[in-house]
């Protein structure tokens, strides 16, 4: 997961007092053909930005396989109070 291992992202979220969860479905686990480094970078950036821009609450991410073997499907969500600056 991500450029940073899951435990590193978990620690960063906990340091900001945010709940964090990441779920990878059984169908999405395993080997995929493609640019693994780019995928890790994208997921890592999404989670890093979620932590950075969520002042309180929770961050969750879910990775699943797209229907009919069309690749992967990911969702990132934040929950909590947001402040305008």
C-alpha positions, 0 to 999 in steps of 0.5 A: 500500500502506498509509498509508505507502508500501512503502519506508517500511514496509521501512525501519521493518522494517530499522531493527528488523532484521526481514526484510520482504516484501509480495507483491501477486498479478497478479489483485489489482493494479489498480483496485478499487471501494471505500474506498481510504483505509480499505483503505490505513489497514487494511493500514498498521495491520496492517503497523505492528503486525506491525513493532511486536510482532515482536521478531525474525525476518520479516514477510510480507504477501500480497494476492490476489484472492478467488475469483469476483471477491469482493474481495481476500484478504490475509494477514499473517504474522510469523515469529521468536522471540516474548517474553512480557511 
